[in-house]
């Protein structure tokens, strides 16, 4: 992960921490680079294969419902989807927990990762059977607020001085656990571990 040393709240341009990996002609800088716009048409999809990835995906819809899908890749092609009907606001409320079960043969992200934003065509499995109307293309998404916290490539990232390595970050506190259980009961409507295929393919599902 590339690390920004700017303070939270200070404006940062895209090019100070990020770069375009593909479809350069579907990318536009706005407001001097403090905001960017991505466009999707039939020529701009990309598949990155097996890797580590933590996904937060907003599934498009013409209706009022907002769907958030999370997914986890661990040197593979993912498949660990959970979907919830998103409410607002979600700040400080845990919506996904993924524990390290490598001791029993489960997979867990362990490689260096980057922050990546994209807009993609999920009609094959994420649209409820509805096909994309390409006559309405290009579809666009805007991003801003590029300050991030992380451990830079090449550095030791296991220092206890780093906030995310402190003991209190190893598990949810009682209040967070209560909020998380409420999210699962009220908003999650799909979990890969809830179907027989998921329980067979992913060993961590034995503990869910």
FENPEMO-V456757 format. One record per pair of residues at least 12 apart in sequence whose ideal C-beta (glycine too) atoms are under 10 Angstrom apart, sorted by the first residue. I is the first residue (numbers start at 1). J is the second residue. Records with the same first field share a line. If there is no record, write none. Layout:
I->J, J
This chain:
1->17, 112, 113, 114, 115, 148, 149, 150, 151, 152, 153, 157
2->16, 17, 18, 19, 114, 115, 148, 150, 151, 152, 153
3->17, 148, 149, 150, 151, 152, 153, 155
4->16, 17, 146, 147, 148, 149, 150, 152
5->147, 149, 152
6->146, 147, 148
7->147
8->145, 147, 148, 149
9->145, 147
10->147
11->31, 32, 33, 34, 35, 144, 145, 146, 147
12->33, 34, 144, 145, 146, 147, 148
13->29, 31, 32, 33, 34, 35, 36, 144, 146
14->27, 29, 30, 32, 33, 34, 35, 36, 117, 143, 144, 146
15->29, 33, 36, 146
16->33, 34, 146, 147
17->114, 115, 146, 147, 148, 150
18->33, 36, 114, 115, 116, 117, 143, 146, 148
19->114
20->36, 38
21->46, 48, 114, 116, 118
22->44, 45, 46, 48, 118
23->38, 39, 40, 41, 43, 44, 45, 46, 118, 119
25->39, 43, 44
26->38, 39, 40, 41, 43, 44, 119, 138, 140
27->39, 44
28->140, 142
30->142, 143, 144
31->144
33->144, 146
34->144, 145, 146
35->142, 143, 144, 145, 146
36->117, 141, 142, 143, 144, 146
37->119, 138, 140, 141, 142, 143, 144
38->117, 118, 119, 120, 138, 139, 140, 141, 142, 143
39->119, 137, 138, 139, 140, 141
40->60, 118, 119, 120, 121, 132, 134, 137, 138, 139, 140, 141
41->121, 132, 134, 137, 138, 139
42->121, 132, 134, 137, 138
43->137, 138
44->118, 119, 120, 121, 137, 138, 139
45->118, 119, 120, 121, 122
46->118, 120
47->77, 120
48->73, 77, 116, 118
49->73, 76, 77
50->73, 74, 75, 76, 77, 78
51->73, 74, 75, 76, 77, 78, 109, 111, 113
52->72, 73, 74, 75, 76, 78, 107, 108, 109, 110, 111, 112, 113
53->71, 72, 73, 74, 75, 76, 77, 78, 109, 111, 113, 114, 116
54->70, 71, 72, 73, 74, 96, 98, 109, 113, 115
55->69, 70, 71, 72, 73, 78, 80, 81, 96, 116
56->68, 69, 70, 71, 95, 96, 117
57->69, 70, 71, 81, 83, 118, 120, 122, 126
58->86, 119, 141
59->83, 86, 122, 126, 127, 128
60->119, 121, 122, 123, 126, 127, 130, 132, 139, 141
61->127, 128, 130
62->130, 133
65->85, 86
66->84, 85, 86, 87, 88
67->83, 84, 85, 86, 126, 128, 189, 190
68->82, 83, 84, 85, 86, 87, 90, 95, 96, 187, 188
69->81, 82, 83, 84, 86, 122, 126, 190
70->82, 83, 84, 95, 96, 98, 188
71->83, 96, 192
72->96, 98, 107, 108, 109, 192, 202, 204
73->107, 109, 111, 113
74->98, 100, 102, 106, 107, 108, 109, 110, 111, 202, 204
75->107, 108, 109, 110, 111
76->107, 202
78->192
79->192, 197, 198, 201, 202
80->96, 98, 107, 191, 192, 193, 198, 201, 202, 204, 205
81->125, 126, 190, 191, 192, 198
82->95, 96, 97, 98, 184, 188, 189, 190, 191, 192, 193, 194
83->126, 187, 188, 189, 190, 191, 192
84->96, 183, 184, 186, 187, 188, 189, 190, 191
85->186, 187, 188, 189
86->187
87->183, 186, 187
90->183, 187
92->175, 176, 179
93->176, 179, 180, 182, 183
94->172, 173, 176, 177, 178, 179, 180, 181, 183, 184
95->179, 180, 183, 184, 187, 188
96->180, 183, 184, 188
97->171, 172, 176, 177, 180, 184, 208
98->204
99->171, 204, 207, 208
100->204
101->202, 203, 204, 205, 206, 207, 208
102->203, 204
103->203
104->203, 204, 206, 207
105->202, 203, 204, 206
106->202, 203, 204, 205, 206, 207
107->202, 203, 204
108->204
112->150, 151, 152, 153, 154, 157
113->150, 153
114->148, 150, 153
115->146, 148, 150
117->141, 142, 143, 146
118->141, 143
119->138, 139, 140, 141, 142, 143
120->139, 141
121->134, 137, 139
149->162, 163, 164
150->162, 164
151->164, 165
191->205, 208
192->204, 205, 208
193->205, 206, 207, 208
194->208
